[in-house]
Amino acid sequence: MSQAGSFNTAGGNVPVNVATSYVTDSGTAVPAVNILNVFSGAVTGTTGSGNTVTVPGFFPNKVINEFDDFLCIGNPLNKLQWATLGSLDPASVPTRQNTNPGQLIFLSGSTPGILLNATDNATTPPFKLGSGSLNVNWVIDLTTLSAVANRYTVYIGLIDYTSAIANSVPNDGVFFKYTDNVNSGNWQIVCVNGGVATTANTSTAAATGFHNYGIQINAAGTSAAFTINGVTVANSPVATNLPTANIGPSFETIVSAGNAPAMVLDLFYYTQNLTTGR
């Protein structure tokens, strides 16, 4: 016996119970395990185990998905509206890679930085924690690590725009932090609320090459987990001093000696699941 077909969830997050093993057509009556294939697109996904597969519907009033691949087609700042500090040049990426299509480079300088411009003057970031779970990811290549002659501190995650615009230490945010002479050059994870910070040391050394920096914040806005390339880092999650002020996606560097290297952004994406639909 074989079965094929599709399941209509009628536009809702409806658990669909299906068998995950079937009797084969060969007449041997031997179950063929793991022949249920679930194909997930950009908007849909699956959760569940055993015989339950939950296929979410499309709910822009409750589930928000956004991204920027920095493909630099047309508008050099591409899909989302970004405000920048320092010098960027989408045409100067040294080598386009088939594994990381679409890249935006920040040229070497004393004040490179990038932040998402939520309004014309970038003063009101889009996120305020506590209204639903939020996942944010950046794929970035630092290109050259911080060192004595060219020392910088980099912040990757969600930051208040006032700090980012001023190129200063974040006053509110949830982010990764790195410089070479702190925590032996390993990443730190930080939650800061009104200038009061909880900083935890990880055992993951900063490295060049493209890496995926992920932050997952719970629905209540009281806990933040941190991953690098999908692996949870040491001392994650952080559950104190999560910001109550508005914050937004930001990639920021502060230079303390010499110049920061030419850093490369490959991808930004986030998913927010609102607790209450609009």
Secondary structure, 3 states (H helix, E strand, C coil): CCCCCCCCCCCCCEEEECCCEEECCCCCCCEEECCCCCCCCCCCCCECCCCEEEECCCCCCCEEEEEECCCCCCCCCCCCCEEEECCECCCCCCCCECCECCCEEECCECCCEEEECCCCCCCCCCECCCCEEEEEEEEEECCCCCCCCCEEEEEEEEECHHHHHCCCCCCCEEEEEECCCCHHHEEEEEEEECCEEEEEEEEEECCCCEEEEEEEECCCCCCEEEEECCEECCCCCECCCCCCCCEEEEEEEEEEECCECCEEEEEEEEEEEECCCC
